[in-house]
């Protein structure tokens, strides 16, 4: 029976390919800048609402227009269940209560979804199998175990053959890794083994991942650095670097991921998607209204060449949020689906040895950078450094100042007037670049500080020299970003 299943799957794919060509459907193009990927399978709306009529629908319901390009089917949430078979959970659509399992395993038979999958594929969409998810029981003890599991996924869900194919003759288009716990052991070997199956296959297969925006990702970081991924769906939600801090250089860090894509990833053409919650009830933080998200997507698309589109969690939430997915798609299409023009390096060129107050912008090494706080180091892709890349750029930058804004060792700083500058207060919070007066001198904060006396051992203040003022109003406490640790400037989350 295994050979028959494989034959039927191959025949189904051949028919699908012919059908796409016949009706002129545009096939999925991973190189575009306007793709929308949206997870399906977990009925996220149903987890936070009680109106059953609006719970997650079957797959084909979400493939009736051109808004969605990629659907990761979520999740395989256990790699080795009963009979050593993977465990598939599709919430209200296919579960252990409403569907039966293959004999001797805990693997669900959801073969009634085969026609839905093929319908979506016939409209030029790709559907992948997502492994993991929050709270999943996933992971490997060795590379050999990971390779064996890759064979299982290939045979049960992709182009191989098996008597336990949950989606019957439907052949999915690849695998997505949404790994949010456990060890990184084996995942590179897993991807490599899958790639060996993909070589010479009759269709294109894709490997994607969904890391957290905090860089490097704790669970996928070493994997995406060592083997090729076609796209990553960075989760800019439920994280301190999420969409809620888009306008903060010390927060939103798409630029760090762009540097990764262009200089670290084994695949220099990997696409980076902005991952967003599809409604306010889809995540704990990061949700933005449709108009704000549209602006974020347009801005990011025009600044970074690795940008690939938007990922959303999830379909059920997006549809009940006034088709949030379609609003994003329209914004992306309007911004342009193909071609990238590098913005000019309009900020002044970085000058080594200079000190820069917080929010300063410089051009350096093909990027425009903004200082998170007082910065004296060279801009780099270090996620915990002083600078954040806020745009890729090209061309010659204007010359920067030749003299440092800091005080040279052994010289006497001159501060001038302290007029209008608040007196330092031990209870106030200061961020990089803010100035205070203290003991007759003008001082500039290098980074976040509270309670550190200017001129004290903490070394967080630059002495700008003696100054005079008739009045020094007491500084008010300032709402500031999360405090960096004084020794390393890592964020304390």
VEXDREN-2710 file (C-alpha; in Angstrom, 1 decimal):
% VEXDREN-2710
k/r/px/py/pz
1/UNK/0.0/0.0/0.0
2/UNK/3.0/2.3/0.6
3/UNK/3.9/2.4/-3.1
4/UNK/0.2/3.2/-4.0
5/UNK/0.1/6.1/-1.6
6/UNK/3.3/7.5/-3.0
7/UNK/2.0/7.0/-6.6
8/UNK/-1.2/8.8/-5.7
9/UNK/0.7/11.7/-4.1
10/UNK/2.9/12.1/-7.2
11/UNK/-0.1/12.0/-9.5
12/UNK/-1.9/14.6/-7.4
13/UNK/1.1/16.9/-7.6
14/UNK/1.4/16.5/-11.3
15/UNK/-2.3/17.3/-11.7
16/UNK/-1.9/20.3/-9.4
17/UNK/1.1/21.7/-11.4
18/UNK/-0.8/21.3/-14.7
19/UNK/-3.9/23.0/-13.2
20/UNK/-1.8/26.0/-12.1
21/UNK/-0.4/26.4/-15.5
22/UNK/-3.8/26.0/-17.2
23/UNK/-5.6/28.7/-15.3
24/UNK/-2.6/31.1/-15.1
25/UNK/-2.3/31.1/-11.3
26/UNK/0.8/32.8/-10.0
27/UNK/2.9/30.3/-8.0
28/UNK/4.4/31.3/-4.7
29/UNK/7.5/33.4/-5.0
30/UNK/9.8/33.5/-2.0
31/UNK/11.8/36.4/-3.4
32/UNK/9.0/38.9/-3.1
33/UNK/8.6/41.6/-0.5
34/UNK/4.8/41.3/-0.1
35/UNK/4.2/37.8/1.1
36/UNK/1.7/37.1/3.9
37/UNK/2.3/33.9/6.0
38/UNK/-0.4/33.0/8.5
39/UNK/-0.6/30.1/10.9
40/UNK/-3.6/27.8/11.0
41/UNK/-4.5/24.9/13.2
42/UNK/-4.7/26.1/16.8
43/UNK/-8.0/28.0/16.8
44/UNK/-6.4/30.9/18.7
45/UNK/-9.7/32.9/18.5
46/UNK/-11.5/30.0/20.2
47/UNK/-9.0/30.1/23.0
48/UNK/-10.1/33.6/24.0
49/UNK/-13.7/33.7/22.9
50/UNK/-16.9/31.7/23.3
51/UNK/-18.8/32.5/20.1
52/UNK/-18.4/29.1/18.5
53/UNK/-19.7/30.2/15.1
54/UNK/-16.5/32.3/14.7
55/UNK/-14.0/29.6/15.7
56/UNK/-11.4/28.4/13.3
57/UNK/-12.7/27.1/10.0
58/UNK/-11.3/24.4/7.7
59/UNK/-8.3/25.2/5.6
60/UNK/-10.0/26.0/2.3
61/UNK/-12.0/28.8/4.0
62/UNK/-8.8/30.8/4.2
63/UNK/-7.8/30.3/0.6
64/UNK/-10.6/32.1/-1.2
65/UNK/-8.7/35.2/-2.1
66/UNK/-5.1/36.4/-2.7
67/UNK/-4.4/37.8/0.8
68/UNK/-2.6/34.8/2.2
69/UNK/0.5/33.2/0.5
70/UNK/1.8/30.8/3.1
71/UNK/-0.1/28.7/5.6
72/UNK/2.0/26.8/8.2
73/UNK/-0.2/24.1/9.6
74/UNK/0.3/24.0/13.4
75/UNK/1.4/21.9/15.1
76/UNK/3.3/18.7/15.5
77/UNK/3.6/19.2/19.2
78/UNK/5.3/16.0/20.2
79/UNK/8.0/14.3/18.1
80/UNK/7.8/10.8/19.6
81/UNK/4.5/9.7/20.9
82/UNK/2.7/6.3/21.0
83/UNK/4.4/3.9/18.7
84/UNK/7.3/6.4/18.4
85/UNK/5.1/8.4/15.9
86/UNK/4.7/12.2/15.9
87/UNK/1.6/13.7/17.5
88/UNK/-0.5/16.1/15.4
89/UNK/-3.0/18.5/17.0
90/UNK/-5.3/20.8/15.0
91/UNK/-7.6/21.9/17.8
92/UNK/-11.3/22.0/16.7
93/UNK/-10.7/20.7/13.2
94/UNK/-8.9/17.4/13.8
95/UNK/-8.3/16.1/17.3
96/UNK/-8.2/12.9/19.3
97/UNK/-11.9/13.3/20.3
98/UNK/-13.4/13.8/16.8
99/UNK/-10.9/11.8/14.6
100/UNK/-9.3/8.4/14.9
101/UNK/-5.6/7.6/15.0
102/UNK/-3.5/5.2/12.9
103/UNK/-3.3/1.8/14.6
104/UNK/-0.6/1.5/17.2
105/UNK/0.2/5.2/17.2
106/UNK/-1.2/8.5/18.5
107/UNK/-1.0/10.0/15.0
108/UNK/-4.3/11.5/13.8
109/UNK/-5.8/10.5/10.5
110/UNK/-6.9/13.9/9.1
111/UNK/-7.1/12.7/5.5
112/UNK/-10.4/14.6/5.0
113/UNK/-8.2/17.7/4.8
114/UNK/-6.4/16.5/1.7
115/UNK/-8.8/18.2/-0.7
116/UNK/-8.6/21.4/1.3
117/UNK/-4.8/21.4/1.1
118/UNK/-4.9/20.7/-2.6
119/UNK/-7.5/23.5/-3.1
120/UNK/-5.2/26.0/-1.5
121/UNK/-2.2/24.8/-3.4
122/UNK/-4.2/25.1/-6.7
123/UNK/-4.5/28.8/-5.9
124/UNK/-0.7/29.3/-5.8
125/UNK/-0.4/29.1/-2.0
126/UNK/2.1/26.9/-0.1
127/UNK/1.2/24.9/3.0
128/UNK/3.9/23.7/5.4
129/UNK/4.0/21.6/8.5
130/UNK/4.9/23.5/11.6
131/UNK/6.8/21.7/14.4
132/UNK/6.7/22.8/18.0
133/UNK/4.8/25.7/19.4
134/UNK/4.6/27.0/22.9
135/UNK/4.6/24.2/25.5
136/UNK/5.4/21.5/23.0
137/UNK/7.3/18.3/23.9
138/UNK/9.9/18.4/21.1
139/UNK/13.6/17.8/20.7
140/UNK/16.3/15.3/19.9
141/UNK/18.9/13.4/21.9
142/UNK/21.2/13.0/19.0
143/UNK/21.8/13.8/15.3
144/UNK/20.9/10.3/14.3
145/UNK/17.6/10.5/16.0
146/UNK/16.9/13.8/14.3
147/UNK/17.7/12.3/10.9
148/UNK/15.4/9.4/11.5
149/UNK/12.6/11.8/12.4
150/UNK/13.3/13.8/9.2
151/UNK/12.7/10.6/7.3
152/UNK/9.4/10.1/9.1
153/UNK/8.2/13.7/8.3
154/UNK/9.3/13.2/4.7
155/UNK/7.3/10.0/4.4
156/UNK/4.2/11.0/6.4
157/UNK/3.7/14.6/5.2
158/UNK/5.9/15.4/2.2
159/UNK/7.1/13.6/-0.9
160/UNK/7.8/10.2/0.6
161/UNK/5.6/7.1/1.1
162/UNK/3.9/5.7/4.2
163/UNK/0.8/3.9/5.3
164/UNK/0.3/6.6/8.0
165/UNK/-0.1/9.8/6.0
166/UNK/-2.3/12.1/8.1
167/UNK/-3.3/14.2/5.0
168/UNK/-3.6/11.3/2.7
169/UNK/-2.5/12.0/-0.9
170/UNK/-1.9/15.7/-0.2
171/UNK/1.8/16.6/-0.3
172/UNK/2.8/19.6/1.9
173/UNK/5.3/22.1/0.7
174/UNK/7.9/22.1/3.5
175/UNK/8.5/22.3/7.2
176/UNK/8.5/25.2/9.7
177/UNK/10.3/25.1/13.0
178/UNK/8.6/27.0/15.8
179/UNK/10.9/25.7/18.5
180/UNK/10.3/27.5/21.8
181/UNK/11.9/25.2/24.3
182/UNK/14.3/22.3/24.9
183/UNK/17.8/21.8/23.5
184/UNK/19.1/22.8/20.0
185/UNK/20.6/19.3/19.6
186/UNK/19.8/17.7/16.3
187/UNK/17.9/20.4/14.5
188/UNK/20.7/21.2/12.0
189/UNK/21.0/17.5/11.2
190/UNK/17.2/17.3/10.8
191/UNK/17.2/20.1/8.3
192/UNK/20.2/18.7/6.4
193/UNK/18.4/15.3/6.1
194/UNK/15.3/16.9/4.8
195/UNK/17.3/18.9/2.3
196/UNK/18.8/15.6/1.0
197/UNK/15.2/14.4/0.4
198/UNK/14.3/17.6/-1.4
199/UNK/17.2/17.3/-3.8
200/UNK/15.9/16.0/-7.1
201/UNK/12.3/16.1/-6.0
202/UNK/9.6/16.9/-8.5
203/UNK/8.5/20.1/-6.6
204/UNK/10.0/22.9/-4.6
205/UNK/10.1/22.4/-0.8
206/UNK/10.8/25.1/1.8
207/UNK/12.3/25.3/5.3
208/UNK/11.3/28.1/7.5
209/UNK/11.7/29.0/11.2
210/UNK/10.0/31.2/13.7
211/UNK/12.6/32.6/16.2
212/UNK/11.8/35.1/18.9
213/UNK/13.0/38.6/18.0
214/UNK/15.5/38.6/20.9
215/UNK/18.8/37.9/19.1
216/UNK/20.3/35.3/19.0
217/UNK/17.3/33.0/19.5
218/UNK/17.8/30.7/22.4
219/UNK/16.5/27.6/20.7
220/UNK/17.0/28.1/16.9
221/UNK/20.0/30.4/16.9
222/UNK/22.7/27.8/16.3
223/UNK/20.5/26.0/13.7
224/UNK/19.7/29.0/11.5
225/UNK/23.4/29.9/11.6
226/UNK/24.6/26.6/10.4
227/UNK/22.0/25.4/7.8
228/UNK/20.1/27.1/5.1
229/UNK/16.5/28.4/5.7
230/UNK/14.3/29.9/3.0
231/UNK/12.6/32.3/5.4
232/UNK/12.3/33.1/9.1
233/UNK/9.2/34.5/10.7
234/UNK/10.6/36.6/13.5
235/UNK/8.1/36.8/16.4
236/UNK/8.0/40.6/17.2
237/UNK/5.4/40.0/19.9
238/UNK/5.4/38.8/23.5
239/UNK/9.0/40.1/23.5
240/UNK/10.7/43.4/24.6
241/UNK/11.9/43.9/21.0
242/UNK/8.3/43.7/19.7
243/UNK/6.2/46.0/17.5
244/UNK/5.2/48.0/20.5
245/UNK/8.7/49.5/20.6
246/UNK/9.0/50.0/16.8
247/UNK/10.1/53.7/17.2
248/UNK/12.8/52.8/19.8
249/UNK/16.3/52.2/18.8
250/UNK/16.8/50.3/22.0
251/UNK/13.8/48.1/21.2
252/UNK/12.7/47.0/17.7
253/UNK/15.7/45.2/16.2
254/UNK/14.8/44.1/12.6
255/UNK/18.1/45.7/11.5
256/UNK/20.0/43.1/13.6
257/UNK/18.1/40.3/11.8
258/UNK/18.9/42.0/8.4
259/UNK/22.6/41.8/9.2
260/UNK/22.1/38.2/10.2
261/UNK/20.4/37.4/6.9
262/UNK/23.0/39.2/4.8
263/UNK/26.2/38.2/6.6
264/UNK/25.6/35.2/8.8
265/UNK/22.9/33.0/7.3
266/UNK/24.2/30.2/5.1
267/UNK/21.5/31.3/2.6
268/UNK/22.2/34.9/1.7
269/UNK/18.8/35.2/0.1
270/UNK/16.9/34.2/3.2
271/UNK/13.8/36.3/3.7
272/UNK/12.9/37.9/7.1
273/UNK/9.3/38.4/7.9
274/UNK/7.8/40.7/10.6
275/UNK/5.9/38.4/12.9
276/UNK/2.7/40.1/14.3
277/UNK/-0.3/39.1/16.4
278/UNK/-3.4/39.2/14.3
279/UNK/-5.5/40.8/17.1
280/UNK/-5.2/42.1/20.6
281/UNK/-6.3/38.7/22.0
282/UNK/-3.7/36.8/19.9
283/UNK/-0.7/37.7/22.1
284/UNK/0.2/39.3/25.4
285/UNK/2.0/42.3/23.7
286/UNK/3.0/43.6/20.3
287/UNK/-0.4/44.0/18.7
288/UNK/-0.8/47.1/16.5
289/UNK/-3.9/48.4/14.8
290/UNK/-4.1/47.8/11.0
291/UNK/-3.0/51.3/10.1
292/UNK/0.0/51.3/12.4
293/UNK/1.1/47.8/11.2
294/UNK/0.8/49.0/7.6
295/UNK/3.2/51.9/8.3
296/UNK/5.6/49.5/10.1
297/UNK/5.6/47.1/7.2
298/UNK/6.0/49.8/4.6
299/UNK/8.9/51.4/6.5
300/UNK/10.7/48.2/7.1
301/UNK/10.2/47.0/3.5
302/UNK/11.8/50.2/2.2
303/UNK/14.8/50.0/4.6
304/UNK/16.0/46.4/4.6
305/UNK/16.6/44.2/1.5
306/UNK/16.0/40.9/3.5
307/UNK/12.4/41.9/4.2
308/UNK/10.0/39.3/2.9
309/UNK/6.5/40.3/4.3
310/UNK/4.5/39.6/7.4
311/UNK/3.7/36.5/9.4
312/UNK/0.6/36.5/11.6
313/UNK/-0.7/34.4/14.5
314/UNK/-3.3/33.2/13.5
315/UNK/-5.9/32.9/10.7
316/UNK/-8.9/32.6/13.1
317/UNK/-7.9/35.8/14.8
318/UNK/-7.2/37.7/11.6
319/UNK/-10.5/36.9/10.0
320/UNK/-12.5/38.1/13.0
321/UNK/-10.4/41.2/13.3
322/UNK/-11.9/42.8/10.1
323/UNK/-9.6/40.7/7.9
324/UNK/-6.4/42.0/9.4
325/UNK/-4.5/39.8/7.0
326/UNK/-6.0/41.5/4.0
327/UNK/-5.3/45.0/5.3
328/UNK/-1.6/44.0/5.7
329/UNK/-1.5/42.5/2.2
330/UNK/-2.9/45.6/0.7
331/UNK/-0.3/47.7/2.4
332/UNK/2.5/45.4/1.2
333/UNK/1.3/45.3/-2.4
334/UNK/1.1/49.1/-2.4
335/UNK/4.7/49.3/-1.1
336/UNK/5.8/47.1/-4.0
337/UNK/6.3/43.4/-4.3
338/UNK/9.5/43.4/-6.2
339/UNK/12.8/45.3/-6.3
340/UNK/14.7/47.1/-3.6
341/UNK/16.4/50.5/-3.8
342/UNK/18.9/51.1/-1.0
343/UNK/18.2/54.4/0.8
344/UNK/21.1/56.9/0.7
345/UNK/23.6/56.9/3.6
346/UNK/22.2/60.3/4.7
347/UNK/23.5/60.4/8.2
348/UNK/27.0/61.7/8.9
349/UNK/29.7/59.2/8.7
350/UNK/30.8/57.6/11.9
351/UNK/34.0/58.9/13.3
352/UNK/36.1/56.6/15.5
353/UNK/37.0/58.1/18.8
354/UNK/34.0/60.3/19.0
355/UNK/31.4/60.1/21.7
356/UNK/27.7/60.3/20.7
357/UNK/24.7/61.2/22.8
358/UNK/21.7/58.9/22.8
359/UNK/19.6/59.0/19.6
360/UNK/22.5/60.1/17.5
361/UNK/22.5/58.8/13.9
362/UNK/25.6/57.9/11.9
363/UNK/26.3/56.0/8.6
364/UNK/28.7/53.1/8.8
365/UNK/29.4/49.9/6.9
366/UNK/26.3/50.0/4.7
367/UNK/23.8/50.9/7.4
368/UNK/22.4/54.0/9.2
369/UNK/22.8/53.5/12.9
370/UNK/21.1/55.1/15.9
371/UNK/22.7/55.2/19.3
372/UNK/20.6/53.6/22.0
373/UNK/22.3/55.7/24.7
374/UNK/25.6/57.5/25.1
375/UNK/27.8/55.6/22.6
376/UNK/31.6/55.5/22.1
377/UNK/32.0/52.1/20.5
378/UNK/32.1/51.3/16.8
379/UNK/28.6/50.4/15.4
380/UNK/28.3/46.6/14.9
381/UNK/25.8/43.8/14.8
382/UNK/26.2/43.1/18.5
383/UNK/22.6/43.1/19.8
384/UNK/23.8/44.3/23.1
385/UNK/26.0/47.1/21.8
386/UNK/25.5/50.8/21.8
387/UNK/24.0/51.1/18.3
388/UNK/21.0/49.8/16.4
389/UNK/21.0/49.5/12.6
390/UNK/17.8/51.4/11.6
391/UNK/18.2/51.1/7.8
392/UNK/20.5/49.6/5.2
393/UNK/22.0/52.3/3.0
394/UNK/24.3/52.9/0.0
395/UNK/26.5/55.8/-1.2
396/UNK/28.9/58.2/0.4
397/UNK/27.8/59.6/3.8
398/UNK/28.4/63.2/4.7
399/UNK/31.6/63.7/6.7
400/UNK/31.2/63.5/10.4
401/UNK/32.7/65.9/13.0
402/UNK/36.4/65.4/13.4
403/UNK/36.5/66.3/17.1
404/UNK/35.1/64.1/19.9
405/UNK/32.2/65.3/21.9
406/UNK/33.8/63.8/25.0
407/UNK/36.5/65.2/27.2
408/UNK/40.1/64.2/26.5
409/UNK/42.1/62.7/29.3
410/UNK/44.2/65.3/31.1
411/UNK/42.3/68.3/29.7
412/UNK/40.1/70.7/31.6
413/UNK/36.5/70.5/30.3
414/UNK/34.6/73.7/29.8
415/UNK/30.9/73.5/30.2
416/UNK/29.7/77.2/30.0
417/UNK/26.2/77.9/31.1
418/UNK/23.9/75.6/33.0
419/UNK/20.9/77.8/32.3
420/UNK/17.8/75.8/32.0
421/UNK/19.5/72.6/32.9
422/UNK/18.0/70.7/35.8
423/UNK/20.0/69.8/38.9
424/UNK/20.8/66.1/39.3
425/UNK/18.4/64.2/41.5
426/UNK/19.1/60.8/43.0
427/UNK/15.5/59.7/42.5
428/UNK/15.3/60.7/38.9
429/UNK/15.8/58.3/35.9
430/UNK/18.1/59.5/33.1
431/UNK/18.8/58.1/29.7
432/UNK/21.8/58.5/27.4
433/UNK/22.2/62.1/26.3
434/UNK/20.3/63.8/29.0
435/UNK/22.1/66.6/30.9
436/UNK/22.1/67.7/34.5
437/UNK/24.1/70.2/36.6
438/UNK/25.9/69.1/39.7
439/UNK/28.5/70.7/42.0
440/UNK/28.9/73.6/39.5
441/UNK/29.5/71.3/36.5
442/UNK/27.5/70.3/33.5
443/UNK/27.2/66.5/33.1
444/UNK/25.8/64.2/30.3
445/UNK/24.5/60.7/30.9
446/UNK/26.2/58.0/28.9
447/UNK/23.3/55.5/29.3
448/UNK/20.4/54.7/31.6
449/UNK/21.1/55.7/35.1
450/UNK/19.4/56.3/38.5
451/UNK/21.1/57.1/41.7
452/UNK/24.6/57.2/40.3
453/UNK/26.3/60.5/41.4
454/UNK/27.9/62.5/38.6
455/UNK/31.7/62.0/39.0
456/UNK/31.2/58.9/41.1
457/UNK/32.6/55.4/40.7
458/UNK/29.9/54.2/38.4
459/UNK/31.3/56.2/35.5
460/UNK/28.0/56.8/33.8
461/UNK/28.4/60.6/33.5
462/UNK/30.6/62.7/31.2
463/UNK/31.9/65.9/32.8
464/UNK/31.3/68.7/30.4
465/UNK/33.1/71.2/32.6
466/UNK/32.3/74.0/35.0
467/UNK/29.2/76.0/34.4
468/UNK/27.1/78.7/36.0
469/UNK/23.4/79.2/36.4
470/UNK/21.2/81.4/38.5
471/UNK/18.5/78.7/38.8
472/UNK/18.6/74.9/38.7
473/UNK/15.1/73.4/38.7
474/UNK/14.8/69.9/40.2
475/UNK/14.6/67.2/37.5
476/UNK/11.4/65.2/37.2
477/UNK/11.6/61.4/37.0
478/UNK/11.7/60.2/33.4
479/UNK/9.9/57.3/31.8
480/UNK/12.7/55.3/30.3
481/UNK/13.5/52.1/28.5
482/UNK/14.5/49.0/30.4
483/UNK/17.7/49.5/32.3
484/UNK/20.9/48.1/30.8
485/UNK/23.2/46.5/33.2
486/UNK/26.0/49.0/34.0
487/UNK/28.9/46.5/33.4
488/UNK/27.8/45.2/30.0
489/UNK/24.7/47.3/28.9
490/UNK/22.7/44.1/28.4
491/UNK/19.0/44.8/28.9
492/UNK/17.4/43.6/32.1
493/UNK/14.1/42.1/31.1
END
